[in-house]
Amino acid sequence: MIYNIKLRLLLLALLAVLLLSGCRNPFPNAAAKPFSKTSFLLGTIIEISIFDKHDETLMDKAFNRIWEIEKKMTINNAESSEIISLNKASGKNEVTLSPDTLFVLKKGKEYSEMSEGVFDITIGPVVKLWNIGTDYAAVPEKSKLAEAIKLVDYRKLRLNEDNHTAILEKPGMQVDLGAIAKGYAADEAARILKENGVKHAIINLGGNVITVGGNPNRKPWKIGIQNPFNPRGDFMGVVHIQDQTVVTSGTYERYFKENGKIYHHILNPNTGYPVENNLRSVSIITGKSIDGDGLSTTALLYGLEKGMKLVDSLENVEAVFITNDKKVYTSSGLKYIFTITNPEFKLEKLPSTGEPGR
């Protein structure tokens, strides 16, 4: 199963730059053809395309940085990562962490605090029970789920930035950075490219797309917004951005079916079950991919009206909300840079204000 998934994602990744461009021949100038590399990291296909340099050493440096982050923060490695060590030490002792891991934990805790636990990076015990995305996915027993929920509490994750340590205060607690580490890796890859003089590039971490500058024609990139009803690579619209990121969270990405009911991977920490609020996906457009990660998950968990209110309260953050009946709601700042390209989807107005996306 894993081999088939990797093969399918690889084939999609080979077309990623063309699809993301939004046109048939986006690079008529042969000199602007990208230097690209693809790999499987962080549980997804990663592709980096550089349009103004052909530098294999630089490309390797960017991929090695992503691998380094995965090695520190994964919970699915046979070898011990920093997060695995932190989880094993829950209720016992502090664990010394690298600046990378400490930074991502701090950002994760910030979003946990901002959402009052709707987004909670200590949801690990609940995630582990569901096993969504593995061959062992199944609906947990209610009694076990109730016990796991008691272990979810971001306030019991204590960070000591002076000593570079962290501790989970209660035995059995587990951090899961799956909803935020990928964004940090995308940001770091972009940083490395920029520091080495790259002016035009696209980094795609399986749903986290970040752009460096504009396209080689000195115009904004046309980045596709995923059609959440079709396989990855099929878009329902495009957004024009440069030096920004588009991050999408959706109930369609990882799921399983049991007794005729679909269970997806975006779990409500308060109930332990997949959230049900008629949202199919939320795409965040902002400056940092790690923020896009935290906000897309939080907004989807919040639901349409509360999620839109959150987006509107933040500077330099825009969003596209798609419902289960293919209705689209956008924040006000996307009025001139987002276009629906699939007629199955219809732009709607929030009933509370009567304005698109407001």
Secondary structure, DSSP 4 states (H G I P E B T S, - for coil): -HHHHHHHHHHHHHTHHHHHHTSS-S--SGGG--EEEEEEETTEEEEEEESS---HHHHHHHHHHHHHHHHHH-SS-SS--HHHHHHHTTTT--EE--HHHHHHHHHHHHHHHHTTTSS-TTBHHHHHHH-TTSTT--PPPHHHHHHHHTT--GGGEEEETTTTEEEESSTT-B---TTTHHHHHHHHHHHHHHHTT--SEEEEETTEEEEESS-TTSS-EEEEEE-TTS-TT-EEEEEEESS-EEEEEETTSSEEEETTEEEES-B-TTTSSB--SSEEEEEEEES-HHHHHHHHHHHHHH-HHHHHHHHHTSTT-EEEEEETTSEEEE-GGGTTTEEE--TT-EE-B-TTTSSBT-
